[in-house]
């Protein structure tokens, strides 16, 4: 059984319901939202409208809609930021680095000078983040990591508006 993170209330459900300014794009099954932790400027997530935890919980329709939405926002990120690459990733369970128990698919414009290494940020910055079976994530460094990548609501809103303005018609 996949061990899920615990977060009540679900921050992605709260953002979708109460912080609509964070929504970049939407479809029948998905919302694309700005990631409040900007490991790279423009980092966003495609989330499901329905509260489900992992890839294994998705319907076939949601699976298809997620990739369509991810491609759409990736095109906007390329127009807005001219990145060197686009990183996409999705974590399932605490041993993969999942921190929120709501499905989310990261879409990240990668730029020169990133300190991520080649993978998702939590795997690049957490020593042994679930890499060794039976060892859970040590949240001790989370506050320092989040402080480094947290930006103001005003900066996030500007980023949302820039990405929105570059979405394909």
LUMLO-277439 format. One record per residue (C-alpha): residue number from 1; y, x, z. Coordinates in nm, 4 decimals. Layout:
N
<resi->NUM | py->Y | px->X | pz->Z>
...
//
This chain:
169
<resi->1 | py->0.0000 | px->0.0000 | pz->0.0000>
<resi->2 | py->0.3456 | px->0.1299 | pz->-0.0900>
<resi->3 | py->0.5621 | px->0.1751 | pz->0.2182>
<resi->4 | py->0.9046 | px->0.0193 | pz->0.1635>
<resi->5 | py->1.2354 | px->0.1128 | pz->0.3217>
<resi->6 | py->1.3837 | px->-0.1359 | pz->0.5642>
<resi->7 | py->1.7420 | px->-0.2426 | pz->0.5170>
<resi->8 | py->1.8631 | px->-0.5786 | pz->0.6446>
<resi->9 | py->2.0588 | px->-0.7251 | pz->0.4906>
<resi->10 | py->1.9793 | px->-0.5848 | pz->0.1468>
<resi->11 | py->2.2906 | px->-0.3961 | pz->0.0364>
<resi->12 | py->2.2263 | px->-0.4731 | pz->-0.3320>
<resi->13 | py->2.1991 | px->-0.8463 | pz->-0.2666>
<resi->14 | py->2.5201 | px->-0.8300 | pz->-0.0595>
<resi->15 | py->2.7020 | px->-0.6419 | pz->-0.3376>
<resi->16 | py->2.5871 | px->-0.8918 | pz->-0.5998>
<resi->17 | py->2.6877 | px->-1.1885 | pz->-0.3854>
<resi->18 | py->3.0021 | px->-1.0669 | pz->-0.2093>
<resi->19 | py->3.1398 | px->-0.7698 | pz->-0.4051>
<resi->20 | py->3.1489 | px->-0.8912 | pz->-0.7635>
<resi->21 | py->3.4049 | px->-0.6225 | pz->-0.8539>
<resi->22 | py->3.1111 | px->-0.3756 | pz->-0.8412>
<resi->23 | py->2.9354 | px->-0.5550 | pz->-1.1295>
<resi->24 | py->2.9728 | px->-0.3711 | pz->-1.4604>
<resi->25 | py->2.7564 | px->-0.5985 | pz->-1.6752>
<resi->26 | py->2.5120 | px->-0.8855 | pz->-1.6367>
<resi->27 | py->2.2305 | px->-1.0648 | pz->-1.8132>
<resi->28 | py->1.9950 | px->-1.3482 | pz->-1.7280>
<resi->29 | py->1.7657 | px->-1.1209 | pz->-1.5235>
<resi->30 | py->1.9854 | px->-0.8216 | pz->-1.4353>
<resi->31 | py->2.3136 | px->-0.7003 | pz->-1.2969>
<resi->32 | py->2.4450 | px->-0.3519 | pz->-1.3669>
<resi->33 | py->2.6393 | px->-0.2264 | pz->-1.0659>
<resi->34 | py->2.8291 | px->0.0872 | pz->-0.9746>
<resi->35 | py->2.6413 | px->0.3099 | pz->-0.7349>
<resi->36 | py->2.8582 | px->0.3572 | pz->-0.4242>
<resi->37 | py->2.7172 | px->0.7096 | pz->-0.3978>
<resi->38 | py->2.8614 | px->0.8919 | pz->-0.6993>
<resi->39 | py->2.6329 | px->1.1944 | pz->-0.7302>
<resi->40 | py->2.7750 | px->1.2035 | pz->-1.0825>
<resi->41 | py->3.0908 | px->1.0141 | pz->-1.1827>
<resi->42 | py->2.9778 | px->0.6952 | pz->-1.3542>
<resi->43 | py->2.6393 | px->0.6706 | pz->-1.1852>
<resi->44 | py->2.5271 | px->0.3098 | pz->-1.1897>
<resi->45 | py->2.2148 | px->0.1012 | pz->-1.1334>
<resi->46 | py->2.0558 | px->-0.1871 | pz->-1.3166>
<resi->47 | py->1.9239 | px->-0.4260 | pz->-1.0529>
<resi->48 | py->1.7245 | px->-0.7450 | pz->-1.0726>
<resi->49 | py->1.8993 | px->-1.0696 | pz->-0.9870>
<resi->50 | py->1.5820 | px->-1.1709 | pz->-0.8068>
<resi->51 | py->1.5206 | px->-0.9797 | pz->-0.4838>
<resi->52 | py->1.2055 | px->-0.7776 | pz->-0.5479>
<resi->53 | py->1.1300 | px->-0.4347 | pz->-0.4067>
<resi->54 | py->0.9469 | px->-0.2324 | pz->-0.6717>
<resi->55 | py->0.8454 | px->-0.2008 | pz->-1.0339>
<resi->56 | py->0.5126 | px->-0.3555 | pz->-0.9395>
<resi->57 | py->0.6880 | px->-0.6788 | pz->-0.8373>
<resi->58 | py->0.8723 | px->-0.7353 | pz->-1.1670>
<resi->59 | py->0.7925 | px->-1.0024 | pz->-1.4233>
<resi->60 | py->0.7441 | px->-0.8960 | pz->-1.7842>
<resi->61 | py->1.0777 | px->-1.0594 | pz->-1.8699>
<resi->62 | py->1.2557 | px->-0.8592 | pz->-1.5989>
<resi->63 | py->1.0959 | px->-0.5358 | pz->-1.7231>
<resi->64 | py->1.2303 | px->-0.5893 | pz->-2.0727>
<resi->65 | py->1.5732 | px->-0.6980 | pz->-1.9524>
<resi->66 | py->1.6073 | px->-0.3873 | pz->-1.7348>
<resi->67 | py->1.5619 | px->-0.1486 | pz->-2.0259>
<resi->68 | py->1.7940 | px->-0.3478 | pz->-2.2517>
<resi->69 | py->2.0610 | px->-0.3373 | pz->-1.9778>
<resi->70 | py->1.9988 | px->0.0332 | pz->-1.9119>
<resi->71 | py->2.0422 | px->0.1149 | pz->-2.2804>
<resi->72 | py->2.3594 | px->-0.0914 | pz->-2.2967>
<resi->73 | py->2.5219 | px->0.0848 | pz->-2.0002>
<resi->74 | py->2.3986 | px->0.4257 | pz->-2.1213>
<resi->75 | py->2.5869 | px->0.3643 | pz->-2.4476>
<resi->76 | py->2.8999 | px->0.2807 | pz->-2.2469>
<resi->77 | py->2.8585 | px->0.5949 | pz->-2.0339>
<resi->78 | py->2.8312 | px->0.8114 | pz->-2.3458>
<resi->79 | py->3.1513 | px->0.6577 | pz->-2.4837>
<resi->80 | py->3.3368 | px->0.6868 | pz->-2.1509>
<resi->81 | py->3.2242 | px->1.0294 | pz->-2.0292>
<resi->82 | py->3.0693 | px->1.2178 | pz->-2.3223>
<resi->83 | py->2.7960 | px->1.3512 | pz->-2.0916>
<resi->84 | py->2.5556 | px->1.6319 | pz->-2.1761>
<resi->85 | py->2.2669 | px->1.3971 | pz->-2.0986>
<resi->86 | py->2.1712 | px->1.0642 | pz->-1.9470>
<resi->87 | py->1.9314 | px->1.0666 | pz->-1.6518>
<resi->88 | py->1.7361 | px->0.7496 | pz->-1.5776>
<resi->89 | py->1.5050 | px->0.7092 | pz->-1.2824>
<resi->90 | py->1.3578 | px->0.4526 | pz->-1.0494>
<resi->91 | py->1.1845 | px->0.5023 | pz->-0.7126>
<resi->92 | py->0.9055 | px->0.2922 | pz->-0.5618>
<resi->93 | py->0.8553 | px->0.3291 | pz->-0.1883>
<resi->94 | py->0.9875 | px->0.5635 | pz->0.0766>
<resi->95 | py->0.7636 | px->0.8484 | pz->-0.0375>
<resi->96 | py->0.9384 | px->0.8451 | pz->-0.3747>
<resi->97 | py->1.2821 | px->0.8480 | pz->-0.2149>
<resi->98 | py->1.3547 | px->0.4728 | pz->-0.2387>
<resi->99 | py->1.6239 | px->0.3873 | pz->0.0169>
<resi->100 | py->1.6926 | px->0.0201 | pz->-0.0585>
<resi->101 | py->1.4100 | px->-0.2372 | pz->-0.0762>
<resi->102 | py->1.5481 | px->-0.3965 | pz->-0.3951>
<resi->103 | py->1.4454 | px->-0.2816 | pz->-0.7420>
<resi->104 | py->1.7123 | px->-0.0654 | pz->-0.9027>
<resi->105 | py->1.7040 | px->0.1564 | pz->-1.2111>
<resi->106 | py->1.9527 | px->0.4427 | pz->-1.2052>
<resi->107 | py->2.1499 | px->0.5335 | pz->-1.5181>
<resi->108 | py->2.3459 | px->0.8542 | pz->-1.4694>
<resi->109 | py->2.5711 | px->1.0551 | pz->-1.7012>
<resi->110 | py->2.4904 | px->1.4226 | pz->-1.6383>
<resi->111 | py->2.7599 | px->1.6860 | pz->-1.6616>
<resi->112 | py->2.7686 | px->2.0632 | pz->-1.6469>
<resi->113 | py->2.7950 | px->2.1957 | pz->-1.2925>
<resi->114 | py->2.5817 | px->1.9285 | pz->-1.1285>
<resi->115 | py->2.3990 | px->2.0401 | pz->-0.8156>
<resi->116 | py->2.1118 | px->1.7975 | pz->-0.8658>
<resi->117 | py->1.8635 | px->2.0282 | pz->-1.0288>
<resi->118 | py->1.6521 | px->1.8436 | pz->-1.2849>
<resi->119 | py->1.5572 | px->1.5278 | pz->-1.0990>
<resi->120 | py->1.6955 | px->1.2470 | pz->-0.8889>
<resi->121 | py->1.9426 | px->1.3629 | pz->-0.6233>
<resi->122 | py->1.7313 | px->1.2882 | pz->-0.3212>
<resi->123 | py->1.4474 | px->1.5019 | pz->-0.4562>
<resi->124 | py->1.6898 | px->1.7839 | pz->-0.5276>
<resi->125 | py->1.8580 | px->1.7712 | pz->-0.1866>
<resi->126 | py->1.5947 | px->1.6533 | pz->0.0610>
<resi->127 | py->1.3498 | px->1.9233 | pz->0.1590>
<resi->128 | py->1.0023 | px->1.7823 | pz->0.0995>
<resi->129 | py->1.1206 | px->1.4241 | pz->0.0406>
<resi->130 | py->0.7794 | px->1.2633 | pz->0.0301>
<resi->131 | py->0.6349 | px->1.5556 | pz->-0.1646>
<resi->132 | py->0.3682 | px->1.6200 | pz->0.0958>
<resi->133 | py->0.1401 | px->1.3246 | pz->0.1656>
<resi->134 | py->0.1974 | px->1.1704 | pz->0.5060>
<resi->135 | py->0.5441 | px->1.3121 | pz->0.5685>
<resi->136 | py->0.8266 | px->1.0594 | pz->0.5714>
<resi->137 | py->1.1855 | px->1.1261 | pz->0.4707>
<resi->138 | py->1.3975 | px->1.2844 | pz->0.7449>
<resi->139 | py->1.7251 | px->1.0933 | pz->0.7396>
<resi->140 | py->1.9007 | px->1.3672 | pz->0.9361>
<resi->141 | py->2.0890 | px->1.5019 | pz->0.6334>
<resi->142 | py->2.1706 | px->1.1619 | pz->0.4807>
<resi->143 | py->2.5142 | px->1.1301 | pz->0.6401>
<resi->144 | py->2.6278 | px->1.4707 | pz->0.5136>
<resi->145 | py->2.4893 | px->1.4031 | pz->0.1653>
<resi->146 | py->2.6532 | px->1.0598 | pz->0.1474>
<resi->147 | py->2.9868 | px->1.1920 | pz->0.2706>
<resi->148 | py->2.9891 | px->1.4434 | pz->-0.0138>
<resi->149 | py->2.9381 | px->1.1781 | pz->-0.2817>
<resi->150 | py->3.1204 | px->0.8774 | pz->-0.1374>
<resi->151 | py->3.4397 | px->0.7751 | pz->-0.3137>
<resi->152 | py->3.7021 | px->0.5125 | pz->-0.2341>
<resi->153 | py->3.6778 | px->0.1505 | pz->-0.3415>
<resi->154 | py->3.9787 | px->0.2120 | pz->-0.5666>
<resi->155 | py->3.8017 | px->0.5002 | pz->-0.7441>
<resi->156 | py->3.4863 | px->0.2902 | pz->-0.7822>
<resi->157 | py->3.6894 | px->0.0006 | pz->-0.9272>
<resi->158 | py->3.8526 | px->0.2349 | pz->-1.1801>
<resi->159 | py->3.5102 | px->0.3657 | pz->-1.2781>
<resi->160 | py->3.3742 | px->0.0107 | pz->-1.3162>
<resi->161 | py->3.6679 | px->-0.0848 | pz->-1.5393>
<resi->162 | py->3.6272 | px->0.2257 | pz->-1.7557>
<resi->163 | py->3.2550 | px->0.1664 | pz->-1.8075>
<resi->164 | py->3.3082 | px->-0.2086 | pz->-1.8718>
<resi->165 | py->3.5711 | px->-0.1281 | pz->-2.1344>
<resi->166 | py->3.3179 | px->0.0906 | pz->-2.3167>
<resi->167 | py->3.0268 | px->-0.1564 | pz->-2.3234>
<resi->168 | py->2.9025 | px->-0.2328 | pz->-2.6730>
<resi->169 | py->3.0143 | px->-0.5697 | pz->-2.8089>
//
